Amino acid sequence: MKKLGMILLFGLLVFVSACGGGDASSEGDGNASGGSDYTVGIMQHVEHPSLDAATEGFKAALKESDLNVAFEEENAQGDAKNNQSIASKFVGDEVDLIFANATPSAQSAANETSDIPVVFTSVTDPEGAGLVESMESPGGNVTGTSDFNADAIPNTLQLIKDMGYDTVGTIYNGGEQNSVTQVEIMKESADELGVTIEEANAATSADVKQAAESLIGSVDAIYIITDNTVVSALESVIMISQQEKLPLFVGELDSVARGGFAAYGFDYYDIGYNAGQKAIEILQDGKNPGEIPAEYPQNLKLHINEDAAEKMGVEITDELKEQGKIVQTQQE
């Protein structure tokens, strides 16, 4: 019995030691040994593949540099109050730079500090969101990369029109500046093409399925823009689209890989990586964020999901195959 007691005590000590071994949300630079010269706070609004890819791109750029960096990572889980708390925490921790992934996170960071450099990504309208004075001359302590390509929405609606769909449903969170801007652009493009837009609002990810169901019977296609709330629950829309044989057009290449039918988009990893390069200019070269131009994404691509087309009853013509890259749904 004494021997058994010693074994149990040893196991308990090992467990306690493991649980107390540092902050699980912190990640050191792979190039670094020992302490870090810089601490970068990473705040991401919500978890979904596109934003995740942007964060990975950002970290990759810094890890490839000569900088010795430690990362503190926090996810707001789509909650505005969490964004505020995370920004406040990073300011209190006196991090050297804040990387803010998505509009709500970027706004919280910019509102919380005018001293610590803030680099954003995945922001559709940096000027409209009040983050920069202009893309060319941001001013203040903020710069970054947008996820808005001016051709993406018009090109998508043109594709929808060319495929014979005249009434398009869209779901978005009216509380996201990012989404409001895109829907306004969508309506303008739709008016020019003679396409009707039917809107459904989803304030939280839990509302997405019901919003998708509300469109049944009144639309012949669905188009989901880069709305973080809806994209985080995209599987609900995919399910409805398959059941009702409604082609689902999306705003991100990652969403095509998840089961959307088609998208004009770009790699979010790339805009995250470009944001990381701006962070290097700030930390390594001592540049003022406000003097580093913010930028829009380039290299727009058309991806078409063959599996999704079959499940949604869409015929992929030879002409369409020539326009875009055919992909398959990623398996979990």
N, C-alpha and C positions, 0 to 999 in steps of 0.2 A: 504493500500500500504506500510506503514511503517513496518507493521508486516511481510509482504512478503519479503521486503528488508532485514530485520534482519535474516530471515530464510535462504535466499540465501547467505548472507555474512557468516553465521555460517557454511553452507555446504561447501563453498569455503575454509574456514580456515581448516576444517577437512580434505578436499582433499589434500591441500598443505602440511599439517602436515604428512599425510600418505605417500605421495610421497617422502618426505625428511627424512624418518625414517631409514637410514642406507643402507649399500651395499647389494643388493639383491643376490650377488654371494657369500656372506659370510654365514657360518653356524657354530654355536657354538656347543660344545660338550653337549650331552644330560645329562651328569653327572655334568656339571659345573653350578655354579651359580655365577653371577657377571663376573669379568674379567677372561681371560684365561692366563695360564702360558706359553702356546706354541701356535704359529701360524704355521699351515701347509698349504702351497700352493699346490693346486691340479690342474695340467694341463693335460687335456685329448685331444688327437689329433683330434678325431671326435666322433660324437655321433652314437653309434649303440649298440644293446643289450649286446654283449660280453664285450666291454670296459666299458659300464655302470655297468655291474655286477662286474667287477674287481674293479671299484671305490667304489661301495657299500661294497664289501668285505674289502677293505682297511680301510674305515671309521668305519666299524663294529668292526674291531680288536682294533682300537684306542679307540673307545667309551666303549669297554669292559674293558679297562685298567684303572689304577688309575690316568692316566694323565688328566689334564685339558686343552683341546685342542680346538682351534677355526680353522675352515677350510675356506680358500679362494679358491673358485672354478672357473676355467676358461676353456672354450672349444675353441680350435683353429679352429673348423669347417673345418678340413682337409687342412688348409692353413699353409705353412711353415713360412711365414712372421708373422702370428699370433702367432705361437709357439715361435718365437724369441722375440716378444713383450711381451708375457706373462712371459717368463723366465726373461726378463729384469725387468719387473714390480715386480716380486717376490723378485728379488735380491735387487731392490731399496727399497722395503718394509721391507727388512731384516727379512724375514720369518725364522723360526727355521729349517724348513725342506721342501724340494720340493718332492712331489709325482708326477712322470711323467708316464702317461699311454699311451703306444705305442712308437715305436722306434723314430719317428720324434720329439715327445715331449721330450723324454729322451735325445736325442742328443742336442737339443736346451738348455735344462737345464744344461747339463754337459759342454757345450761350454761356457755358461754364467757365471758359478761360479766354483771355485775350493775350496771354503771355506764352503758354505752351503751344508749340507748333501743332497744327491739326492737318492731317492729310486724309482726304476722303476718297471713296470710290463708290460706284453703283448709285450715283445721284443723277437723276434725269435732268433736272433744271437747277443747276447750282446758283444761278443768278436769282431766279424766282424764289428759291428756298432761302434767300438772304445769306448765303454762305460766302459769296464773292461779289465784288463790285462789277467785275467783268471777267470773262474767261481769259483774256489776254493779260489783264493786270488785276489779279484777285484782291490785292490790298490786305491789310490786317495780318492775321496769323494763320490763314487757311488757304490751302490749294488742294488739287487732287484731280481725279479722273471721273468723267461722266459715263453713264451707260446709255446715253441717248445718241442714236444715229438718225439724222434727219430723214433718211430715205427708208428706214425700216417700216414705219407704219404705212406710208403711202404705197410702198412696194407690196406689202402684205395685203392691203385692201384691193390693190390692182389685181393681184393673184386671185383673191376671193371672187372678185367681179368676173375675171376671165374664166373661172371655173363654173360660173353660172349661179352663184349664190348672191341674192339681193338683200336679204334681211339677216343681219349679223348681231348676235348677242354678245355682250361683254360684261364681265363681273369685275368690280374693283372696290377698293376701300376709299370712300370719299374723304377720309381723314388724312390720306397720304398725298402731300403736294406732288410727289413724283407721279402718282396715278392721275390726279386731276389734270395735270399738264398734258399727259398722253391722251386722255379721253378727249380733251379739247382739240388736239391735233387730229385724232381719229374722226371726230365729227366733221371737221373742215374737209378732210380728204374724202370722207364718205359723201358729203354733199356734192363735191365735184364729180364723183363717179356715179352718182345716182343710187347709192347704197343706203339702206335704212339701218340705223343703229338702235338696238334695244338694250337698255342699261339695267343692271341689277347690282345692288350694293351689298358688300360683305364687310362689316366692321371688324370681325374677328375671323380667324381660320375656321372656327366652329360654324360660322354662318355660310360658308362657301357652298356646301352641298345643297342647302335649301335655296340659295340664290341661283344655282345652276338649274335646279328643278323648276324654278319659276319661269325659266326661258322656254321650257318645253312647249311645243305647239305654236310658238310665235316667231321662231327663227329657223333658218335653214343652215346655219353655221354658227360657231362660237369662236371668238377671238379674245384671248387672254393676253393683256399687255404685261409689262414687267412690274406687276403689283406684288409686293412682298407678302401681303396677307393671303392673296389668292394662290400665288405660286407655292407657298408653304403647304397648302392643302390641295395641290393640283390633282392628286389622285381621285378626289371626289368629282372633279369636272371630267376627268378622263373616263370614269365609270359611267357617268350620265351620257357622255358623247358616244360611247360604244353602245350603250343600251338603246339610245334613240337614233343611232346612225346619223349623228351630227358631226361633220368634220371639225376638228379642234385645231385652230391656228393659234400659235403661241408666240411670245416675244423673245424667247431665249433658246439657244441651241441645246442647252441642258434640258429644257422642258420637252424638246422633241425626243431626246434620248429616253425620257421618262415615260413617253407614250403619247405626246402631242403629235398631230399629223404633220405640220410644217411650220417653219419659222425663217424669217430673215433675221440673222443675228450675228454675233461675234463671240469670241471666247472670253468669258469673264475672268479667267486666269490672266489673260493679257492685260486687262485694265487694272487688275490688282498688281500685276508685276510693274506696270508703268507707274502706278502710285508709289510702289516701293522705291523706284528709281528717284522719284521726287523726294522721298524721305532721306535717301542717301545724300542728295544735294544739300539738304538741310543739316543733317547730323555730321556728315563728313566734311563738306565744303563750307559750312557756316552760312548758307544762303538764307535770305529772308523768304518765308513761305509766300508772302504777299507779292513778291517779285517773280515768282515762278509761275508761268502760265498754266492754268488748268486746261484740260484737253478732252476732246470727244473721241470715242472709239472709231477705228478705221476697219477696213477689210470686212465688209458686210458679206455674209454667205447665206445661201438658201439650203436648208436641210429638210429632207422629206423622209418620214418614217413609214417604211413599207408595211410593217406589222400593223401600225395604227390605221393605215389606209384600209387594209382588209377588214379590220374590226369595226370601222366606222362607215363602211360601204362606199369608199371613195376609189375611183379608178385613176391610176397614175398613168397618164398618157406618155408616149415616147417623147413628145415635146417637153413635158414637165420633167422627165428624167434628164433631158439634156440641160435644163436650166439649173438643176440643183444636185446635191449629193444625196444619194439614197443611204439611209441608215436603218438600223434595227433597234428595237426597244432593248435597253440595257436590262439584264437579268439581275434581280436582287441576290 
